[in-house]
């Protein structure tokens, strides 16, 4: 149950109602409507990560799921499992992440580098020289920077979700994958 009540959009200013209407009808956006001055930027950055970044979507989703499981943020996990599947993540990869096994045999060198990088950024604002070198050996500098921003963004999302107690959605997989397809266009 939410620890902060969702914003009553019926009593919100018209501008807030219109802005929230541009997002998928998800509880996170109903909660973030309280911070209406930040909501537009939140949405733009999320859309850029999901729709315009060059980091492979499957790898992006593996990093997001790693953030979700390590945070832990059940809502983030629930929302991103269908996106991960739609982006090409296998059931074996998702199961390995769910059980916390970043070294599972289903992951290759690139995936392991990204997951180790994710773990280090979850623990500290600075990845080790060794882990950064492994990332740079497998990814472009642009992809490394996009991974940092993606990991940081979803760390923030996890903290919003868990601190405010955003309720899990009921049958939102279709809504979430439609939203991702919309931002990719």
GUKEDREN-190221 format. One record per residue: residue number from 1; residue in one letter; x, y, z negated of N, C-alpha, C in turn. Coordinates in steps of 0.001 Angstrom, whole numbers. Example, Ala and Ser with C-alpha at 12.3 -4.5 7.8 and 13.67 -1.06 7.14 Angstrom:
R | 1 | A | 13190 | -5690 | -7800 | 12300 | -4500 | -7800 | 13200 | -3300 | -7800
R | 2 | S | 12850 | -2250 | -7080 | 13670 | -1060 | -7140 | 12900 | 30 | -7870
***
This chain:
R | 1 | X | 838 | -1181 | 0 | 0 | 0 | 0 | 886 | 1247 | 0
R | 2 | X | 488 | 2216 | 774 | 1277 | 3437 | 896 | 1456 | 4105 | -462
R | 3 | X | 2667 | 4571 | -706 | 2984 | 5260 | -1960 | 2637 | 6739 | -1880
R | 4 | X | 2483 | 7246 | -672 | 2015 | 8605 | -398 | 831 | 8425 | 545
R | 5 | X | -287 | 9086 | 298 | -1425 | 8907 | 1214 | -1088 | 9442 | 2610
R | 6 | X | -1634 | 8796 | 3612 | -1443 | 9270 | 4983 | -2091 | 10639 | 5125
R | 7 | X | -1544 | 11441 | 6002 | -2120 | 12763 | 6229 | -3501 | 12610 | 6853
R | 8 | X | -4446 | 13373 | 6317 | -5794 | 13384 | 6876 | -5756 | 14256 | 8125
R | 9 | X | -5722 | 13612 | 9269 | -5583 | 14358 | 10517 | -6807 | 15200 | 10830
R | 10 | X | -7952 | 14830 | 10287 | -9175 | 15609 | 10527 | -9062 | 17012 | 9932
R | 11 | X | -8261 | 17154 | 8880 | -8098 | 18470 | 8249 | -6776 | 19137 | 8626
R | 12 | X | -5983 | 18461 | 9450 | -4696 | 19022 | 9885 | -4938 | 20088 | 10953
R | 13 | X | -4002 | 21024 | 11088 | -4131 | 22007 | 12162 | -4221 | 21330 | 13532
R | 14 | X | -4886 | 21978 | 14452 | -5086 | 21438 | 15808 | -3758 | 21028 | 16448
R | 15 | X | -2727 | 21829 | 16268 | -1413 | 21519 | 16843 | -889 | 20175 | 16331
R | 16 | X | -1071 | 19908 | 15049 | -629 | 18635 | 14467 | -1465 | 17494 | 15025
R | 17 | X | -2765 | 17686 | 15122 | -3633 | 16650 | 15681 | -3216 | 16308 | 17113
R | 18 | X | -2941 | 17333 | 17909 | -2546 | 17107 | 19298 | -1193 | 16397 | 19380
R | 19 | X | -264 | 16784 | 18528 | 1052 | 16154 | 18529 | 955 | 14685 | 18141
R | 20 | X | 242 | 14388 | 17073 | 94 | 13001 | 16628 | -611 | 12176 | 17697
R | 21 | X | -1528 | 12781 | 18438 | -2247 | 12067 | 19499 | -1326 | 11655 | 20643
R | 22 | X | -159 | 12285 | 20762 | 782 | 11912 | 21826 | 1552 | 10646 | 21476
R | 23 | X | 1519 | 10228 | 20222 | 2225 | 9035 | 19775 | 1274 | 7836 | 19767
R | 24 | X | 1873 | 6653 | 19732 | 1069 | 5439 | 19564 | 345 | 5533 | 18221
R | 25 | X | -832 | 4943 | 18115 | -1600 | 5022 | 16862 | -1021 | 4073 | 15796
R | 26 | X | 116 | 4471 | 15254 | 818 | 3655 | 14262 | 885 | 4384 | 12922
R | 27 | X | 916 | 3611 | 11860 | 946 | 4179 | 10510 | 2141 | 5087 | 10267
R | 28 | X | 3277 | 4784 | 10856 | 4447 | 5634 | 10628 | 4175 | 7065 | 11084
R | 29 | X | 3485 | 7237 | 12195 | 3201 | 8584 | 12687 | 2144 | 9281 | 11833
R | 30 | X | 1219 | 8505 | 11288 | 233 | 9084 | 10360 | 932 | 9590 | 9103
R | 31 | X | 1963 | 8869 | 8662 | 2719 | 9304 | 7484 | 3589 | 10511 | 7821
R | 32 | X | 4290 | 10437 | 8933 | 5190 | 11528 | 9308 | 4450 | 12804 | 9689
R | 33 | X | 3141 | 12721 | 9866 | 2354 | 13928 | 10141 | 2455 | 14917 | 8985
R | 34 | X | 2823 | 14439 | 7789 | 3067 | 15360 | 6671 | 4222 | 16303 | 6998
R | 35 | X | 5192 | 15818 | 7740 | 6373 | 16612 | 8098 | 6228 | 17088 | 9536
R | 36 | X | 5131 | 17782 | 9806 | 4807 | 18123 | 11185 | 5883 | 18958 | 11871
R | 37 | X | 6669 | 19721 | 11122 | 7736 | 20502 | 11750 | 8877 | 19610 | 12245
R | 38 | X | 8952 | 18385 | 11734 | 10006 | 17453 | 12131 | 9512 | 16389 | 13096
R | 39 | X | 8218 | 16223 | 13191 | 7634 | 15118 | 13945 | 8001 | 15149 | 15425
R | 40 | X | 7978 | 16300 | 16038 | 8293 | 16406 | 17468 | 9738 | 15947 | 17723
R | 41 | X | 10682 | 16432 | 16925 | 12080 | 16032 | 17083 | 12287 | 14552 | 16812
R | 42 | X | 11607 | 14035 | 15794 | 11649 | 12610 | 15478 | 11214 | 11804 | 16702
R | 43 | X | 10111 | 12222 | 17289 | 9583 | 11519 | 18455 | 10492 | 11622 | 19665
R | 44 | X | 11064 | 12803 | 19891 | 11953 | 12981 | 21041 | 13201 | 12115 | 20916
R | 45 | X | 13794 | 12077 | 19723 | 14988 | 11258 | 19542 | 14644 | 9777 | 19676
R | 46 | X | 13545 | 9352 | 19073 | 13131 | 7956 | 19213 | 12889 | 7584 | 20664
R | 47 | X | 12236 | 8465 | 21406 | 11960 | 8204 | 22820 | 13254 | 8137 | 23626
R | 48 | X | 14212 | 8985 | 23307 | 15498 | 8958 | 24011 | 16236 | 7653 | 23736
R | 49 | X | 16213 | 7214 | 22489 | 16872 | 5958 | 22137 | 16214 | 4786 | 22864
R | 50 | X | 14892 | 4744 | 22838 | 14165 | 3614 | 23427 | 14069 | 3673 | 24945
R | 51 | X | 14127 | 4856 | 25518 | 13843 | 4960 | 26938 | 14919 | 5515 | 27836
R | 52 | X | 15915 | 6189 | 27259 | 16874 | 6844 | 28140 | 18341 | 6537 | 27826
R | 53 | X | 18612 | 5869 | 26758 | 19995 | 5538 | 26417 | 20520 | 4476 | 27380
R | 54 | X | 21820 | 4420 | 27549 | 22423 | 3438 | 28452 | 22771 | 2134 | 27744
R | 55 | X | 22796 | 2131 | 26422 | 23054 | 894 | 25685 | 21992 | -131 | 26077
R | 56 | X | 22423 | -1319 | 26431 | 21503 | -2368 | 26853 | 20364 | -2515 | 25844
R | 57 | X | 19100 | -2487 | 26298 | 17960 | -2562 | 25371 | 17977 | -3781 | 24453
R | 58 | X | 18409 | -4926 | 24954 | 18482 | -6123 | 24111 | 19476 | -5909 | 22969
R | 59 | X | 20624 | -5346 | 23277 | 21634 | -5098 | 22244 | 21153 | -4029 | 21264
R | 60 | X | 20503 | -3002 | 21782 | 19923 | -1962 | 20920 | 18967 | -2593 | 19920
R | 61 | X | 18106 | -3476 | 20415 | 17112 | -4101 | 19538 | 17757 | -5034 | 18520
R | 62 | X | 18829 | -5718 | 18901 | 19541 | -6550 | 17924 | 20075 | -5690 | 16787
R | 63 | X | 20634 | -4531 | 17128 | 21135 | -3612 | 16092 | 19983 | -3108 | 15217
R | 64 | X | 18859 | -2750 | 15826 | 17709 | -2256 | 15063 | 17186 | -3349 | 14129
R | 65 | X | 17093 | -4581 | 14630 | 16632 | -5664 | 13769 | 17617 | -5925 | 12630
R | 66 | X | 18900 | -5749 | 12901 | 19899 | -5911 | 11828 | 19691 | -4842 | 10764
R | 67 | X | 19436 | -3608 | 11177 | 19129 | -2541 | 10226 | 17885 | -2904 | 9429
R | 68 | X | 16858 | -3369 | 10119 | 15589 | -3701 | 9462 | 15762 | -4781 | 8409
R | 69 | X | 16474 | -5841 | 8745 | 16610 | -6953 | 7809 | 17545 | -6612 | 6652
R | 70 | X | 18549 | -5793 | 6902 | 19506 | -5454 | 5846 | 18994 | -4327 | 4956
R | 71 | X | 18034 | -3552 | 5405 | 17588 | -2389 | 4629 | 16871 | -2746 | 3324
R | 72 | X | 16011 | -3665 | 3182 | 15139 | -4293 | 4165 | 13915 | -3416 | 4438
R | 73 | X | 13434 | -3471 | 5652 | 12265 | -2687 | 6049 | 11350 | -3579 | 6885
R | 74 | X | 10360 | -4159 | 6233 | 9462 | -5113 | 6887 | 8708 | -4482 | 8049
R | 75 | X | 8294 | -3234 | 7900 | 7551 | -2560 | 8970 | 8429 | -2432 | 10214
R | 76 | X | 9666 | -2004 | 10039 | 10595 | -1848 | 11155 | 10821 | -3201 | 11840
R | 77 | X | 10984 | -4241 | 11033 | 11151 | -5584 | 11580 | 9921 | -5972 | 12405
R | 78 | X | 8739 | -5794 | 11811 | 7495 | -6176 | 12488 | 7343 | -5449 | 13827
R | 79 | X | 7672 | -4174 | 13855 | 7493 | -3390 | 15078 | 8513 | -3758 | 16149
R | 80 | X | 9732 | -4119 | 15735 | 10796 | -4300 | 16726 | 11009 | -5732 | 17186
R | 81 | X | 10445 | -6714 | 16518 | 10555 | -8087 | 17035 | 9926 | -8196 | 18423
R | 82 | X | 8696 | -7683 | 18646 | 8141 | -7786 | 20006 | 8936 | -6977 | 21033
R | 83 | X | 9488 | -5854 | 20615 | 10301 | -5048 | 21539 | 11571 | -5822 | 21874
R | 84 | X | 12167 | -6450 | 20869 | 13377 | -7247 | 21102 | 13084 | -8373 | 22090
R | 85 | X | 11981 | -9069 | 21877 | 11613 | -10164 | 22798 | 11403 | -9623 | 24214
R | 86 | X | 10685 | -8513 | 24317 | 10425 | -7915 | 25629 | 11711 | -7421 | 26292
R | 87 | X | 12727 | -7163 | 25486 | 14017 | -6690 | 26004 | 14990 | -7824 | 26278
R | 88 | X | 14554 | -9060 | 26046 | 15382 | -10204 | 26381 | 16031 | -10932 | 25228
R | 89 | X | 15785 | -10508 | 23990 | 16351 | -11224 | 22836 | 15679 | -12586 | 22716
R | 90 | X | 16471 | -13578 | 22414 | 15929 | -14939 | 22301 | 15371 | -15184 | 20907
R | 91 | X | 14532 | -16205 | 20820 | 14010 | -16598 | 19506 | 15151 | -17002 | 18579
R | 92 | X | 16188 | -17642 | 19128 | 17343 | -18045 | 18313 | 18063 | -16819 | 17750
R | 93 | X | 18207 | -15775 | 18558 | 18864 | -14545 | 18086 | 18025 | -13873 | 16996
R | 94 | X | 16731 | -13792 | 17227 | 15848 | -13166 | 16238 | 15862 | -13958 | 14941
R | 95 | X | 15808 | -15276 | 15035 | 15848 | -16115 | 13835 | 17174 | -15962 | 13094
R | 96 | X | 18274 | -15885 | 13830 | 19590 | -15705 | 13197 | 19636 | -14380 | 12443
R | 97 | X | 19101 | -13331 | 13045 | 19076 | -12031 | 12371 | 18188 | -12086 | 11136
R | 98 | X | 17060 | -12753 | 11257 | 16130 | -12839 | 10124 | 16781 | -13541 | 8929
R | 99 | X | 17597 | -14536 | 9199 | 18255 | -15233 | 8087 | 19597 | -14588 | 7713
R | 100 | X | 19953 | -13494 | 8398 | 21155 | -12743 | 8039 | 22437 | -13297 | 8609
R | 101 | X | 22368 | -14101 | 9662 | 23539 | -14763 | 10225 | 24029 | -14041 | 11476
R | 102 | X | 24880 | -13066 | 11292 | 25378 | -12311 | 12441 | 26437 | -13080 | 13229
R | 103 | X | 26934 | -14175 | 12673 | 27956 | -14974 | 13352 | 27386 | -16242 | 13984
R | 104 | X | 26072 | -16312 | 14133 | 25429 | -17498 | 14712 | 25965 | -17763 | 16120
R | 105 | X | 25939 | -19018 | 16523 | 26479 | -19418 | 17828 | 25702 | -18823 | 18998
R | 106 | X | 24485 | -18353 | 18768 | 23698 | -17747 | 19851 | 24233 | -16364 | 20243
R | 107 | X | 25101 | -15786 | 19421 | 25666 | -14473 | 19715 | 27040 | -14610 | 20363
R | 108 | X | 27270 | -13786 | 21356 | 28579 | -13721 | 21996 | 29446 | -12665 | 21329
R | 109 | X | 30589 | -12427 | 21918 | 31561 | -11470 | 21366 | 30984 | -10055 | 21255
R | 110 | X | 30275 | -9613 | 22290 | 29696 | -8258 | 22269 | 28662 | -8121 | 21151
R | 111 | X | 27786 | -9111 | 21039 | 26753 | -9066 | 20006 | 27377 | -9056 | 18616
R | 112 | X | 28379 | -9899 | 18411 | 29038 | -9947 | 17094 | 29719 | -8624 | 16774
R | 113 | X | 30353 | -8014 | 17763 | 30993 | -6707 | 17537 | 29945 | -5674 | 17132
R | 114 | X | 28828 | -5655 | 17843 | 27765 | -4691 | 17545 | 27151 | -4941 | 16174
R | 115 | X | 26924 | -6186 | 15830 | 26319 | -6500 | 14528 | 27273 | -6190 | 13375
R | 116 | X | 28558 | -6452 | 13558 | 29555 | -6091 | 12541 | 29609 | -4563 | 12391
R | 117 | X | 29578 | -3870 | 13528 | 29559 | -2405 | 13543 | 28336 | -1887 | 12781
R | 118 | X | 27187 | -2485 | 13052 | 25951 | -2107 | 12366 | 26091 | -2301 | 10861
R | 119 | X | 26614 | -3450 | 10458 | 26798 | -3726 | 9026 | 27716 | -2704 | 8371
R | 120 | X | 28791 | -2372 | 9042 | 29727 | -1400 | 8451 | 29096 | -24 | 8331
R | 121 | X | 28298 | 376 | 9317 | 27638 | 1684 | 9225 | 26519 | 1686 | 8195
R | 122 | X | 25921 | 542 | 7950 | 24934 | 452 | 6873 | 25604 | 629 | 5508
R | 123 | X | 26833 | 177 | 5394 | 27550 | 222 | 4114 | 28329 | 1506 | 3898
R | 124 | X | 28702 | 2177 | 4983 | 29589 | 3337 | 4874 | 29385 | 4236 | 6091
R | 125 | X | 29645 | 5525 | 5969 | 29482 | 6389 | 7138 | 30570 | 6201 | 8195
R | 126 | X | 31602 | 5420 | 7868 | 32712 | 5239 | 8802 | 33002 | 3754 | 9006
R | 127 | X | 32956 | 3333 | 10266 | 33343 | 1960 | 10590 | 34860 | 1848 | 10510
R | 128 | X | 35329 | 657 | 10225 | 36777 | 432 | 10143 | 37416 | 609 | 11520
R | 129 | X | 38721 | 863 | 11524 | 39457 | 991 | 12789 | 39345 | -294 | 13604
R | 130 | X | 39420 | -1425 | 12948 | 39336 | -2724 | 13627 | 37976 | -2910 | 14300
R | 131 | X | 36918 | -2588 | 13586 | 35574 | -2763 | 14138 | 35314 | -1768 | 15258
R | 132 | X | 35771 | -538 | 15097 | 35617 | 444 | 16166 | 36393 | 5 | 17407
R | 133 | X | 37590 | -524 | 17213 | 38378 | -1014 | 18352 | 37658 | -2158 | 19058
R | 134 | X | 37032 | -3052 | 18297 | 36275 | -4152 | 18902 | 35095 | -3617 | 19703
R | 135 | X | 34447 | -2596 | 19182 | 33340 | -1986 | 19918 | 33841 | -1357 | 21210
R | 136 | X | 34940 | -619 | 21125 | 35466 | 82 | 22303 | 35994 | -891 | 23346
R | 137 | X | 36364 | -2104 | 22912 | 36819 | -3118 | 23867 | 35650 | -3722 | 24642
R | 138 | X | 34456 | -3644 | 24076 | 33285 | -4273 | 24694 | 32256 | -3292 | 25238
R | 139 | X | 32342 | -2029 | 24823 | 31339 | -1030 | 25186 | 32032 | 248 | 25650
R | 140 | X | 31341 | 1030 | 26467 | 31864 | 2348 | 26840 | 31786 | 3267 | 25627
R | 141 | X | 32529 | 4346 | 25671 | 32456 | 5311 | 24568 | 31041 | 5876 | 24426
R | 142 | X | 30363 | 6076 | 25542 | 28979 | 6534 | 25479 | 28102 | 5527 | 24733
R | 143 | X | 28261 | 4242 | 25066 | 27469 | 3209 | 24390 | 27795 | 3135 | 22901
R | 144 | X | 29054 | 3329 | 22555 | 29442 | 3332 | 21135 | 28732 | 4475 | 20418
R | 145 | X | 28753 | 5656 | 21018 | 28083 | 6802 | 20392 | 26576 | 6590 | 20325
R | 146 | X | 25981 | 6026 | 21376 | 24556 | 5729 | 21341 | 24238 | 4711 | 20252
R | 147 | X | 25111 | 3735 | 20065 | 24898 | 2740 | 19002 | 24932 | 3414 | 17636
R | 148 | X | 25858 | 4324 | 17421 | 25945 | 5041 | 16142 | 24644 | 5805 | 15883
R | 149 | X | 24171 | 6539 | 16878 | 22944 | 7321 | 16716 | 21749 | 6392 | 16492
R | 150 | X | 21674 | 5301 | 17233 | 20574 | 4348 | 17079 | 20556 | 3754 | 15674
R | 151 | X | 21693 | 3307 | 15216 | 21791 | 2716 | 13875 | 21400 | 3748 | 12824
R | 152 | X | 21926 | 4953 | 12941 | 21601 | 6012 | 11984 | 20126 | 6378 | 11996
R | 153 | X | 19547 | 6468 | 13191 | 18131 | 6811 | 13316 | 17272 | 5751 | 12627
R | 154 | X | 17566 | 4484 | 12892 | 16741 | 3429 | 12301 | 17042 | 3214 | 10816
R | 155 | X | 18204 | 3635 | 10359 | 18434 | 3673 | 8907 | 17495 | 4712 | 8284
R | 156 | X | 17387 | 5880 | 8926 | 16483 | 6926 | 8450 | 15041 | 6429 | 8473
R | 157 | X | 14649 | 5795 | 9576 | 13290 | 5272 | 9689 | 13015 | 4294 | 8548
R | 158 | X | 13949 | 3392 | 8288 | 13771 | 2410 | 7206 | 13569 | 3105 | 5863
R | 159 | X | 14292 | 4153 | 5617 | 14172 | 4867 | 4344 | 12827 | 5588 | 4235
R | 160 | X | 12360 | 6161 | 5328 | 11030 | 6781 | 5328 | 9968 | 5717 | 5057
R | 161 | X | 10053 | 4615 | 5793 | 9064 | 3546 | 5658 | 9008 | 2984 | 4250
R | 162 | X | 10171 | 2677 | 3695 | 10217 | 2020 | 2396 | 9904 | 2978 | 1249
R | 163 | X | 10350 | 4214 | 1346 | 10097 | 5168 | 271 | 8639 | 5590 | 229
R | 164 | X | 8025 | 5771 | 1401 | 6621 | 6189 | 1433 | 5666 | 5000 | 1365
R | 165 | X | 6185 | 3802 | 1618 | 5348 | 2605 | 1555 | 4395 | 2465 | 2726
R | 166 | X | 4842 | 2850 | 3926 | 3985 | 2729 | 5103 | 3507 | 1280 | 5222
R | 167 | X | 2203 | 1119 | 5374 | 1590 | -203 | 5464 | 1910 | -871 | 6795
R | 168 | X | 2084 | -2192 | 6735 | 2280 | -2961 | 7959 | 1054 | -2813 | 8852
R | 169 | X | 1282 | -2810 | 10130 | 200 | -2727 | 11104 | -467 | -4093 | 11252
R | 170 | X | -1701 | -4071 | 11660 | -2410 | -5299 | 11993 | -2447 | -5370 | 13515
R | 171 | X | -1812 | -6423 | 14086 | -1825 | -6661 | 15525 | -1392 | -5441 | 16333
R | 172 | X | -179 | -4969 | 16073 | 311 | -3781 | 16779 | 1297 | -4100 | 17893
R | 173 | X | 1594 | -5362 | 18144 | 2611 | -5721 | 19139 | 2310 | -5107 | 20502
R | 174 | X | 1079 | -5166 | 20945 | 728 | -4611 | 22251 | 913 | -3099 | 22255
R | 175 | X | 518 | -2430 | 21185 | 660 | -981 | 21091 | 2123 | -577 | 21164
R | 176 | X | 2969 | -1289 | 20446 | 4387 | -948 | 20397 | 5045 | -1179 | 21751
R | 177 | X | 4792 | -2303 | 22388 | 5428 | -2552 | 23677 | 4899 | -1595 | 24745
R | 178 | X | 3631 | -1220 | 24683 | 3097 | -205 | 25604 | 3788 | 1130 | 25385
R | 179 | X | 4035 | 1488 | 24118 | 4705 | 2744 | 23802 | 6117 | 2745 | 24380
R | 180 | X | 6828 | 1645 | 24250 | 8192 | 1559 | 24780 | 8176 | 1680 | 26299
R | 181 | X | 7247 | 1016 | 26936 | 7139 | 1120 | 28395 | 6845 | 2563 | 28817
R | 182 | X | 6020 | 3252 | 28049 | 5678 | 4636 | 28366 | 6902 | 5534 | 28281
R | 183 | X | 7751 | 5363 | 27272 | 8912 | 6238 | 27133 | 10002 | 5886 | 28143
R | 184 | X | 9981 | 4689 | 28697 | 10971 | 4298 | 29717 | 10673 | 4940 | 31046
R | 185 | X | 9427 | 5345 | 31269 | 9037 | 5943 | 32559 | 9490 | 7360 | 32675
***
